[in-house]
Amino acid sequence: MSVKRISQFFNPRSVAVIGASNQTNRAGFVVMRNLLQGGFNGPIMPVTPKYKAVHGVLAYPDIASLPQVPDLAILCTNKHISIALIKALGEKGCKHAILIASGFKEAQKQALQQAAKEHGVNLLGPNCLGLLIPSIGLNASFSHTIASPGKLAFISQSAAVCSTILDWAQNKGIGFSYFVSMGDCCDIDFHELIDFLGRDPKTQAILLYIDNIANARSFISAARAAAVNKPVIAIKTGKTNLGAAAAQLHTGGYTSADAVYDAMFQRAGMLRVNDLRELFAATQTLALHPKLLKKEHLTVLTNGGGPGVMSVDTLIQSSGRLATLSEDTIQQLNKVMPQDDMIANPVDIFGDSDPSRYQKTLEILLKAPEVDNLLILHSPSALAPSEEYAKIIVDTVNALPKMQRPYVLTNFMGEDAAYAARKVCNLGGIPTYRTPEGAVGAFMHLVQYRRNQKHLTQTPESLPQSYSVDNRSAKKMIKQHLLDEQSYLSTYQTRPILQHYGIDIIQTEVALTPSEAKEQAQELGFPIALKLISPSIESKSDVGGVVLNLNDGDEVEQTAFAMLLRIKQTYPDAIIEGFSLQKMAPRAGAQELRIAIKSDPCFGPVILLGESGTGLSYAQAAVALPPLNMNLAKYLIAAAHDKGFIKDKHLPDKIDKYTLCALLTRVSQLIVDQPDIASLELNPVLAIDGQFLVLDAMMTLKKYQIKGTKRLCIRPYPKELEQIITLKDGSTALLRPIKPEDEAAHREFDLSLSKEDRYKRFFGELPDFSHEQLAKMTQIDYDREMAFIVSKETSQGWQTLGVSRVLMDPDNHEAEFAIVIRSDLKGLGLGRVLMQSAIDHCKNQQVSIISGITLPENTGMIALAKKLGFIVKRDFEEGTVTMALDLTT
C-alpha cells in the first residue's frame, strides 16, 4: 500500500523552477543554485521571460514552453500570480508544486487550495522553505546549507526553524531521509506526510515542528499508525495564550489549548518536547538509537561525584528510575576500584582513574545483566584526557554485538577539552551531550516514548455490568429540549439524561418562587441546599446563588428572597428561572471533584477532571480526548494526580479509582452518543463510600450541524455496525467490530486454530501471539482499518468464532482483506458472513478495490471469492493466489 497522491512528490525525476533568476537576492537564484549543487541527476528547467539562461542552464519563457512535463515545479514568483501559474502547471500536466511566496491572507489561501484542487496540482506551501531529499541529491529549497543523507525525517511549519535545524544538523553530522518545510499547509498537510514517512523504509524516526493542526482526526490517525513502528516526536508552539495567537497569525488555523495538544500527543503514542534545545537532543538521540528501550532503569558511570549526583537528581525529578547493581557486579567492581566499600549506582571511579581502570569498569557494566541503559559522565582531568576516554568508550562498546549490549549515552563536560571527545563518540555512533542534565533529559525522551507506546497496547478492563445505558431515551429528551428552545439545562433537567447513562445524581426539586421553595423544602426534609437557576450566571456560588445547610422552611424562603434581591442589584438583566432544592448530602470524609466537557474548535469535545472549587479552565484540570475506556480513564486520573489537580487528602476513605474510571467512561460515552451536547459540567461530584454522587450539573445544547471535519477527533467504536446473524445450524450469533477488551477472547480464538489453518492464514508456522501483537489486532483505528468478529455468549463468556480484517491505504483507494474461522466451526456459513461484512464496509468507505492473497491449498477461500465476484489469479512464481474485487462497478 502507498500514499499515491503525494508519493511522486518524493521521487521526482525532473524539476522546473518558475521564476528562476540570476539576481542573487531572489529566491529563484538560490533555488537554482541549490538544485545544481545538490547533485540531482534529472533535468532542471528554469522558467523566466527575463533571461535566456539561469546559472548557465537554458531557460524557457513560460510553463507551456517546457520541453517535457516536470515531475515537480518550484514557484519562486510574486504571490499575486500564483493561481495563474497553478492553472498553467495543471494544463501542462504537472501534478506537484512547491509555493515559496508568503503573505497570503485566509481568503487567498482558500483560493489557492481551490485552484490546486481544480487543476490537479498537489501543493506544498505557501510560505515555505521547500523540500530536501538528500538520498537523490534534491535540494528544492532556498536554504542556506545542505542536508546530509540519514534516517530522520523532519517536517516543519516554520521555515526559520528549518534553517536552524539544518545548520545544527550539519555541525553534529546528523542526516535526514526527507526534510520538508510545509508553510501554511494550504493543500498537503501533516497527516499525508506522516502517512508517507511512516511507511518509508529509509525513515527511522519522524520529527515535527507544529504551529497549528487543521485536521485533528486525520493527524491523530496518521501519527498513531506511524508511531507504532517508529518514534514520532513533536515540538508544539503556542503554549501560552499570546504564543497561540502568534502561531495562529503565522500559519492560520484554529487556536487550541496547550493541554489539549498534550492529551492528543499522548493519545497518538507520540513524544512531545518543549523547546528547540530538547528537539536537538531528541534528534541526536533518535539518530543513533531509534528503537524502543527494553527497560527504563539507568546506570551511571562517572569520574566525578558531583556530576553523578546531578544526573541522579535530574533522573528522579523526571520520574526516571535508577538501576540497582547486583552483588556479582559489585564484587567484580571491587576488584577494580581503590575503595571497594563505596560501590553503588552511580559508579564513581574517581578523578585519578587511569585508562586501564576506566576500561575494566566499563567492560564489567556493559556485560552486567541488570545494566540495560548506561550513562557515562566524564569531567576533564589531566590524568583522564577526554578524547582518549572517548576512544575507549567507542572501542569497548562497539566490540560487543548490538543485541548484547545496553543502550549507551555519554556526557563530556567542558568545552575545549570535551569537543574532540564528543566528535569521537558521534563518529562512533554513540550519542553525547554537553551536560549531565541534558544527557538524562535525552534518555528520558526515550523513556517517555516507551511509556506512551505501552499506553497504546494495554488491555482495558470491561465496564461493570451493573450499569446500563439507554442512549435512545436520552437522545429523545435532548431533542425535546431543543424543540422547546431550551439550550441551557440546569441540574433538575440534566438529571434524567445522566441517569440514562448510569450516572448517579442527587434528587432535585424545582421551585419558581420563594414561597414555593419553602413548600418543596418541607417535603424533601432538612437540611436543604438552595441554588439559583439562571442561564445568565455561569458561577452562581460567586454571587451568592448557592446557600447550604438551611434547616427550616422559613429560612429557605427568606434566603430565596435575599438571593433574588442580591442578583437584581448585581445582575439586573439576568434571566431567573427559579430555584433548585436538594437535601444536603453527607460530606464528612468525602472528596469533591469536578468533571466537565468543553468543545475545542479543532479537537471537538474534550474531557476535564479536577477538584471542585477550581475554575473551569484547562490550566486547572487534567485533559483527555473521548472516547475513553477504563484504561484511558485510569491515565486521566493519574495525570490529574501527577499534576496536582486532584490532591491526596487525609480522608477515612480513599477515592475508588475503579468506580471513578467507570464514571469517566460513561461521561465519555454520553458525549460520544449525543452530538447535540455542547458542554457539560458536573460540579461537585461527591466521592464517598466508594460511590460518586453528582450534586450539581449544567448542560448546554446546540443542534449539531455536520461540517467538513468530523465532530470527534478519534473515531469511537462503531456500535451501529453490530447485528445479530443466523448461522446455517439455526443458531444466532453477534457480528460486530472488534474492541480492545476482546484481547483475551482473541487469544483463545488463536489457540483454537489448527496448525493447517494458521499456516493458510499467515503463510507459515508462527509462535503464539504476544500481548503486544494481540493488542495491535484488537486496538484498531476504525478510520483506517476494520476487524469484524462473529461471537457467541457461552457459560465461560463470549467466544470468538471467526474474524475478517480490512486495512485501507491512506488514499482510501485499495483495501487488503484477510479471513480466518475457528477450525472446529466450519460449514456454518461464517466465511460468507465475514467476507460480505468486509465488502460492505469497504463500499461504505468508498474504497475502490478490495483484494487479498491466499495459498493455493486454501480452496474454500478461493471458491468463496469466486462466488462473490472476485477475479482470482494464481501466481506460480510466488506460489500464491490473488483475489481482487472492483467495488466501483
N, C-alpha and C positions, 0 to 999 in steps of 0.2 A: 504494500500500500504506500501511497505517496501523497504529498500535498501538491497536486498537479498545477494549481493556479499560479503558484509562485516558484515552482521547482526550477524552471528555466532561468528565473531571476538570478539564481546562484550558480549557474553554469553557462554564462554567455559565451558565444564563440565570436561575436563581433560587437563593437561598441561605436555609437555615434555621439559626438559632443556638440550639442546645439548651443550656439553662442560661443564657440571656440574663439580665442583671442590671442593676439601677440602682445597685448598690453599687460605688463607684469602685475598690475594691481587689480586684474579682473579674475573672477572665479574660473572663467573659461580658459585662461592661461595656465592656472595652477592645475586644473583637472587634466588638461592635455599633457602637461609635464609629468604628472604623476602616472598617467596611463603609459606613457612612453618609457619612463624609467622603471616601472614596476616589473617589466618582463612579460607582459601579456602577449600571447602569441597570435591572437586573432587580429583581423582588420580594425584599425582605429580611424574613424571617419569624422573629421571636423566639419561642421556646418556653419557657415557665416557668409554673408554677402560682402563683407568688408575686405577680406583677404583671399588671395589665390592659394595661399598655403599658410598653415599654422604649425610652428615648430618644425618646419620643413616638410610637413605632410600635406598633400594636395587637399584643398578644401572644396566644399560644394556649397552653392549659393542658397539652397533651401532643402527641405526634407525630401521633397518629391524628386530631386536630382540625385539622390543617393544611388549608387550602382547596385546595392543589394539592401534587403530589409535587415536592419540591425537587430540583434537579439536584445540589446539594451541601449537606451538613449539617456543621456545626462543633460538636463536642461539647465544651462548657466545664464539664462536671459533675464530680462526685466519681468517682474511678476505680471504686468498688465497684458502680456501676450501669451501667457501660459496656456490658457484654454484653447486658443487658436493653434498652438503648437501640439497640444494633445490631440486635437482633431486631425491635424496633418499626420501625426505619427500613426493614429488609428487607420487612416486611409492608406498609409504606406504598408500597413501590416505589422508594425512594431507593437509588441504586446507588453513591454516592460520599460518603465521610465523612472528616473530619479529627478526630483524637482528640488533644486537647492535654494531658490529665492525665498525670502521671508517677508513678513509684514502683511500677511493675508488676514482680513477680518473674517468673522464667522460666516457671514453670508457668502464671501468669496471662496471659503473652504468648501462650503456645500456645493457651490457651482463647480469647483474643481472635481469634487467627488462625483458629481452627476456626469460631467463631461468624460471623465475616465471610464465610468461605467458604460456610457452610451457608445463610446468608441473602442471598447475592449482593451483598454490600456491599464495595466496594473501599476499603481503609482506609489513610490516611496517618497515621503515628504509631505508638504514642503518644509522649508526651514530646517534643512538637514545638512550634515557634513558630507554624506554619501555612503559608499559601500566599499569595503576592502575584503578581498578573498585571497589571502597570501598564497594558498596552495596552487593557484593558477596564475599568480603574478598580477592580479587585478587590483588596482588602486583607483577605483572610480569615485574619487573624493577630492576635496580641496584641503586635505590635511597637510600639516607642515612636516610630517615624518611618515615613515612606512610602518607596516605591521609585519612581524616575522611569522612564519608558519608555526602553528601549535594546535592544541586540542581544546582551547577555551573559546567559547563564543560570547561576544559582548553585544548587547542591544541597548541603545540609549535614546531617550527623547531629547537630550541636551547635546548639541554639537560641541559646546565648550568642554563638557565632561569627557566627550570622546577624545578631544585633543589632549586633555590631561592624562587620560588613561594610556593613550598611545605613547606619549612621552615617557611616562613612568615605566611602561612595559619594556620599552627599548633599553632603558637603563638596567632593568632587572633581568633581561634576557628571556622574557615571557612572550610566547607567541599565541596566535589566535587561528582558529579554523575559519571564523567569519567575524567581521567587525561591522556592525550595522548602525548607522545613525538614522533614526526614524523621523525625527522632527515632529510635526503636528499630526501625523497619522491620519491623513485625510482618507486614505484607502487601505493600504497594507498596515495591519495593526499587530499588537503583541501576540495575540493568540495564534495567528498564522505562522509567524516567525518561530514561536516556541514549538509548535507542532512540527515544523520542518526540522528544526535543530534537535528536537527530542528524538527524531528518527535517524539523524545523520550519524553515521559510524565514525566520522572524523572528529566529532564533538564529544568531549567527555564531561563538560560542565557548561552551564549557561549562566551568564551574569547579566543582570538587568538594572538600568537606571530609569526610574519611573517618576514622572510628574503627576500624571493622572491616568486612570483607566476608563475607557469609554464603555466597553462591553465586558462587564464583570463576569458574567456567566461563562462566556467563551474563554476568557482569560483563565479562570479557575479550572475549567475543564482541561484546557491545554497544559497548564502548569502542573496539574496533578498527574496527568498522563506522563509528562516528561520527567517529573521528579521521582517517579517510581524507578527509573533506570539511571538517572544521573542527577547530580546536585543542580538545583536552580536557586541562585542567590540574588536577592534584590536589595537595592537601596531606594527608599521612597522619600522624596522631599515633601515639604508641607506639613511637618509635624505640629507646627503652631498654626493658629488661625490666620495670621498675617502671611506665614510661609505658604499656606494652602492657597491663599488668594493670589500670591505672586506666581505660584505654579500654574494656577488657572489662567492667568494672563499670558504666561509663557507658551502653553500648549493648548489652552482651551479645555473643554470637557467639564465634568462635574467636580465639585469640591466635596469630599467625604471626610469624616472624622478619622484621625490617625488611628484610633483604637479599632475602627472597623477594618482598616487595612491590615493591622496586626492580626486580627482574627482571620482575615482572608488568607494571609501568608501561611499561617499555621495550618489552616484547614486544607490548603493545597499541598502541604508537605514541603514547603519551601523554607529557606533560611533568609531572615532579614538582618541586614547590617545597618548601623545608624549613620555612618558618615563615610567619606571617601577614604579616610585612614583605614577603617575597618574593611572597606571594599578592597583596598590594595592588599591588606593582609589575607583576606579570604581568597583573593585572586591568586596570590602566591601559594597559599596552602593547597588550593584545588589544582593548580597547575602541576603540582608534584604528587598529590595524593587525592585523586577524585573519588575514590571508593569510600564506602561507609566504614567507620571504625567497627572493630569486632566487639570491643568493650570500652568503657569510659574512664577507667582508673588510670591515673597519671603517676609515673615515677620520675623523680627529678634527680639529675646528677649535676653537681656544681663544684667549682673550686673556690667558692666563697660563701660563707654563711648568710650574709645579708641578702644577696640575690636569691638564694634558695628560699628564705623567709618571705621575700616579696612575691615570689611565684606562688607559694602556697596560699598566702593571703588572697591574692587575686583569684586563684582557683576556687577557694572555698566561698568567697564573696560572689562568685559567678555560678554558684550551685554545682561546682565540679566535685570530683571525688579523687582522693589520694590513695594510691595503691599501698597495700601492706606487704612488706617483704617477708618471705618465708624464712624459717630457721636455716634451711640449707643454703639459701642465698647469703644470709648474714654470715654464716660460717665461712663461706668462700671469700666474702669480702674481708673478713677478719684477718685472713692470711696476707692481704694486700695492704690494708690500712695501718698507719702508725699507731692509731688509738682505737683498739678493737672494741672498746666498751661504749662507743658513741655511734655505732652503725644504726641508721634509721633512714626513713624517706622524708626529706631529701637526703641523698647520699652525698656527704661533703668529703671530698678527697683533699681539701686544704690547699692553700695558695702555694705551698712549696712542692706540689706534686711534679714529678718528672714525667716525661712521655711514657715511660715503661709502666708506672703505676696507673696512669690515665688509661692506657690501652687495656691493661689487665682488668680494671674495674669495668670498663665499657663492655668487654667481652663477656664478663660474668652477667651483667644486667641484660645484655642482648639475648642471652640464652636462658635467662630465668623464666619459667613458665608463667609466673604471676605478673611479669612486666609486659603489658600489652601496648603501652604508649610511653615513650621515653623523651623527656625534655632535657637537653644538655645545655647548661649555662656556663659561660666562660668569661671571667674577668681578666683584663690584661695584666701580665706579670712578667718580670724579667726572667723568671725561671720557667714560665709557661708561655712561649710565643704562640700567639693566636693562630697564625697561618699553619704552623706545624701541627697544632692540635686539630685544626680543621682537616688536614690531610689524614690524620689518624682516624678521625670520625668517618670520613668518606670511605677510606680503605677498609676499615673494620666492619662498617655496616654493609657495604656492597659485597663483602666476602661471603655473606650469608645469603641463601636463597630467599627471594622475596616472600614466599609463603611461610618462611620460618622465622622471620624477624619482626619485631614490633614496629609500630609507626614511630619514626624519629623526627624530631624537630629541634632546632638549635637557636641559641641566643649568644652572640658575641658582643659584649658590652664595649663601649668606647667608640671612637671614630677612626683615627688614622690606623691604629693597631688592629682594629676589627674589620676594616674594609676588605683587605685581601682575604681574610678568613671567610667572610660571608660569600665572597666570589667563589672560593673553592667549594663551599657547600652547595651553592646554586648550580655550579657546573657538575657537581657530583649527584645532583638530583635530590638533595636534602634541603627542605625549607629552613630559612634562617631569618631572624628578626632582630631588631635593634635593641629591644628592652625585654626584660623578663615578663612584664605585664603584657606587652604586645604578643609575645610567643604564646602565653597562656590564653590570651584572647583569641588568637587564631585557632588554637586547639579547641577552645570552647565552641567555635563556629562549627567544627566537625561534630562535636558532641550534640549541639542543639539540632543540627541537621539530622543526626541519627535519631534523636528523640522525636522529632517531627515525623520522621518516616515510621517510627514504631507506632505513633498515634494512628497512622493510616491503616495499620494492619491488626489492631487489637479488636478482638471479637466482642461486641456489646452484649450485655445481658438483655433478656427479653423483658418487656414491660410486665409489671404484676398483673395477673389475670383478674384481680378483684375490681379493676377499673373497667368501665365500659364507655364507649364513645358513641354518641348519636349526632353525627355531623349534619344529617338532613334536617333534624328538628332545629338545630342551632342556625342553619342556613335560612330556614323558613322564618325564624324570629328576626334575624338581621334584615331580611328582605322586607318584612313588615315595617320595621322601624324606618327604613329608607323610604318606603311608600308613604309613611306618616311624616316624612321630612324631619325625622329625628336623627341628627348626626352626632349628638353628644349623649352618651348613656352614662348615668350615674350608677351607684352600687346596686340599687334595687332592680334596675333594668338589665344590668350586666349579669346579675346573679344566675338567672335561669340558663343563660348562654354558657357560662362557665360550668354549671352543673352537668350539662350535656357532655362535657369532657372530663368528668370525674374530679373537678377542681372544687374543693370544699370552700364555701363562702358563708359567712355568718348570716343568720336570718336578719332581714332588714325590712322595716316598715316605713311608710311614707306619710307625711302629714303636709297639708297645704297651708295651714295657719298655726299660730302658737297654741290656740285652744285645742285644735285637733291633735297637735303634738302631745299635749298633756294626756288626752284620752288614749292615744296609742301607747304612751309610756306606761300608763297604768295597766294596760292589757299585757304588755311584754314582761313587766316586772323590773325591779330596780336592783342595782344601779344601772343607769342609762347613759349611752353616748349619743349626743345630739350633733348632727352635722348639716351644714347648709348645702342645698342643691343649687348650683349655679354653673352653667356652661361658660360664664364670663370670667370666672376667677379660677385660675389654674391651681394655686396652692392656698386652700381655704384656711389651713392652720395658721398661716402667716397673718391673716386678717381677722383672727378670732372666729373663724367659721366652723371650728370644731371644739366642742366642750365635752369633757369626760366626767364620769362618776357623779351624775346627777341622781339624787336619792329620793325625790318625791315629785308628784305631778306639778305642784305649784312652782317648784324650782325649774322644771323643764319649761313651763310656759313663760316664766319671767326671763329665762335665759334666751328663749327664742325671740321674744320681743326685743331684748337688748341687742341681739345679733342683727336683727333687721335694721335697727336704728344706726348701729355702727357701720353696716355695709352701705346704708343710704348716704352717710356722710362721706365715706372714703371712696365708694364706687357708685355714684348716683345713677349711672347708666347701666349698671349690671342687671342682667336678667336673673330673677329669683324664681325658681320653680317649686320651692318648698323646703322641707326638712326630711332627713332620713334619721331613723332611730334604731339603735341596736342595743341589745343587752350587753353590758360590759363582759368581755371575755377575761378569764383569769390570766394575768400576765406574770405572776410571780414565777421566777425561774425560766422565763421564756425569752427567746431572742426574736427580734423583729427584722424582717428582710424586706427588700423592695425588688420586684420583678417588673420589667417593662418591655414593651415592644415599640420601637421607633422605626420610621421609614426613612431610609437613606436614598438620595437621588440616584446614586449609582448602583448600590448593592441591594436595594429593596428593604424588606423587613429585617431588622436585627434585634437580638435579644440582649437585654442588660440585666445584670444581677449585682445588687449591692445591699447595704444596710438601710433600713428605714430611717428617715430623718435627714438623709442626704439629698442633694438636688438631683433632678433627673438630667444628668449630663454624662457624656462619655468619659469625662475625666474622673468620675466618681463611681464607676461601675466596671465590672468585667463584661466583655462583649463577645457574643458568638453569633454565627450565622445559622439560620434554620435551613434544612431540617436537622434537628438533634435526635440522637439516640441515647441510650443510657450511658454509653461510653463517652460520647461527646459532652453530655451534660456533666459528667464527672470532671472532665477537664475544665469546664466553665467554672465549676465550684472551686477547683484547685487554683485556677487563675485569680478568682476573687480573694481567696485566702492569701496567696503569694503577694498580691499587690496591695493588701491591707484593706480591701473594700468590704470584706467580712472578717471581723476580728474574733479570735477565740476569747470567750468570756467565761468567768468562773461561775458556771450555772450548774444546778443539780443534774440536768440532762443535756448532753451534747446534741447538736443537730444530727438528726438521722439523715445521713448523706444519700443513702439508697432511696429513701422516700422523696428527698428533695430532687434527686435525679429524675424520678418518675414524674414529679410535678413539672419540672422544666421541660421534660419531653412532651408532656401533654399541652403545655402552653405553646410549644413549638408546633405540635400537630394542629392546634386551634388556628394558628396564624397561617399554616400551610393550606388548611381546608377552606378557610374563609377569607377570600381576597378582598372583601369589602371592609375588613377591619383595617383602619388606617393607623391606629395607635391603641395601646392598652397599657394601663398601669395598675398593678396590684401593690398597694402600699397603705398600711403594713400587711405583711404576711407573717402571722404568728407561728413560730416554731415551738411546740411544746408537746411533751409526752410522745415523741416520735411521729407527730402529725403536724400538718400545716393547714392553717385556717386563714383565709383572706378576710381581713376586716374592712377594707375599703378598696373599691375598684372603680376605674374610669375607662371608658372605651369611646373612641371616636370612629365614625363610619363614613365612608366615601365610596360611592359606586365605582368599582374597578373598571377602568377602560383599558382594553387590550391595546398595547403600544408596540413599537418596533422591537424593543428589548423585553426579555422575559421578566416577570414580576420577581421571582426568586432567583438569586444568583447561583443556587445549586439546585439541580432538579431533584425533587423529592421522589420517594417510592411511588411508582405509577399504579396506585391501587385500582384505577379504572380498568386496568388490563386483566384483573382477576376474573376467572369464570369457572363455573362448575361444568365438568365434561362427563360424558358417559362412555365407558370403555366397552370393548366387544363382549366381555363376560357379564355385562349389565350393571356392574358396579360403577359408582361415581368417584371422581377424584377432583382435586383442585389444580387448575392450571394458573400459574401466576409468575411474575418476575421474581428473581432470586433476591434475598435480603442478606445483610451482613450477619444476622442472627442464625442463618442457615448453616454455618460452618460445621457444626458437629454432625448434622444430618448429612451434609455433603461428604464428610469424611467416611461415614458409614456407607453411603452410596458408592463411593470409590472403592472401598474394600469389598463390596459385594460383586464387583465386576470380575469376570473370569480373565485369565491371562490372555486368552484369544481376543476378547472384546477390548481390553486395554491396548493390545498390540494394534488392532484395527484403528482405534481412536487416535493413538499417539505415535503410530508408525514405529514402534519399538517397545522394548521392555523397559519400564520405568520403575523406580522405587516408589514406595508410598509417598503421597504428597506431604510436605511440611506445613506447619501452621502458616508460614508466610505465603506459600503457594496457594493454599486454600483461601486465605484472606483475599488474595487478588481475584480469585474466582467468585467470591461471594460479595465483596465490597466493590461494586462496579459503579461506573459513571453512566447513568441511564441516558445521558445525552449522546454518548458516542458508542455505547455497546449495550447489549441486552442479553440476558440469560433467562430463559423460561424453564420452569421446573413443573413437573406433574408430581403431586404428593398426596398421600393418604394419611389420615389420622389413625394410629394404632394405639394399643394399650401402653406401648413404650414411648409414645409421642408421634410426631409427624415423620413419615418415611418418604424419602425421595425415590420416585420410580424412573425418572428419565430427565434429561437436560438437553436443551438446544441453545446454542450461542450464536450471536451475530456480532461482528465487530465492523463498524463503519469507518471508512477512511475520512480524514478531516474535511475533504471536499464533499462528503456525503454522496459520492458517485457510486462506489462499489462497496459491498459488504461481503465478508467471508463468514461462512456458517460451519457449524460442527454439531453433531448429534451423538448422544450416547444413551443407551437404555439399559436398565438393570438386567443382568444376564438371565435371571430366573423369571422374568416377566415379559418375555417376548410373545408376540402373537395377540396382544391386546389392542393393537392399533395405536400404540404410543408414538411410534415413529412418524406416522402421518400427522397426528395432532401436533407434535413438536415442530415438524417441518413446516406445517401450514402456519403455525404461530410466528415462526421466523419470517416467512414470506410476507404475511400480513403486516408485521411490524415494519419491515423494510419499505413496503408500499406506503404506509402511513408517514414514514420519514422521508419519502420521495427519493429513495435510493434507486439508481438506475439498473444496477446489476447485482444479483446475489450469486455467489459462487462458493465452491468447496472442493476439497481434494480428499480422496479416499484410496484405499488399496484395492486391487482387482478382486481379491478374495471376499471383500465386503459386498457380496452380491445382493443382499437385502437392501442396503442403502442405495446401490446403483439402480435397482429395479424401481424403488420408490421415487427416485429423482426422475427417471424416465416417465413414470405415470403423471408426475406433476409438471411435466413440460420442460424439464431441464435438457440442455444439449450436453450429451455425455461423450467425452473423448478419452481415449487411452493413450498415455504417453509411455511407449515401450522403453524409451531410453531411461526415463526416471523410474519406471515401474509403478506408476500411479495412474489414477483416473480422475479427470477434472470434470466438474459439473457446473454449469452456468445457466442462469435464467434471466432473460431480459424482462425487466418489470415495467418498461415503458410502453410495451405493446398491449 
